[in-house]
Amino acid sequence: MKTLIKFRPGEIVPQSGIYEEIDVLGNWVIDVTCVRGEHFPPAESNGFYYKIKTAARHKVKG
């Protein structure tokens, strides 16, 4: 079983990609695109969190 990693609004984004905003009951709220090194955006309400949906793929130059 895969461990769910939760990210809170204001934390630093560890990996670029599409994240799902999840409410306190575990329901999906909205998808947001986040860039590594930036902060997660404010959530709709207290207690909401983000989880990775789709990680970004990076093209290697060369």
Secondary structure, 3 states (H helix, E strand, C coil): CCCCCCECCCCECCCCEEEEEECCCCCEEEEEEECCCCECCCCCCCCCEEEEEEECCCCCCC
